[in-house]
Amino acid sequence: MTPVLRSLHWLPVRHRITFKIPVAVFKCLDSMAALYLTQYCTLTSFDAGRCHLRSAYTRQLIIPRMRTSYSDRSFRVHGPVMWNSLLHDLWSTDLSLATFRNRLKTFVFDTDTQQHICSLGEFGLYK
């Protein structure tokens, strides 16, 4: 099935999840998502303690600390972790949603073979 998926340029289910989470974060950062999701995506430039750091001038997100490994699987934690692990070229503020999706899909599809992107198993989604 893998050669068929490759020929159609379709992502396997695991990588489809890896694709969907950063798209949701992108929508949150551009105010295209629901408010309850948008509140979980906070840029480091909006944090008073981090506004003078170099990361404040990028589009990195604050990763909240959780008490349990179960809560690390939530969008609140997993979304910023996935976003921060992307290439900085994908963080550009002048990208449209369609352009971002195209570049992200190419990135995820290409890094599928290189194992560059964070595997979902590291975050406890598949155990």
Secondary structure, DSSP 8 states (H G I E B T S, - for coil): -HHHHHHHT---HHHHHHHHHHHHHHHHHTT-S-HHHHTT--BGGGSTTTTTSGGGGTT-B-----SSTTGGGSHHHHHHHHHHTS-GGGG-TT--HHHHHHHHHHHHHHHHHHT-S--GGGGTS--
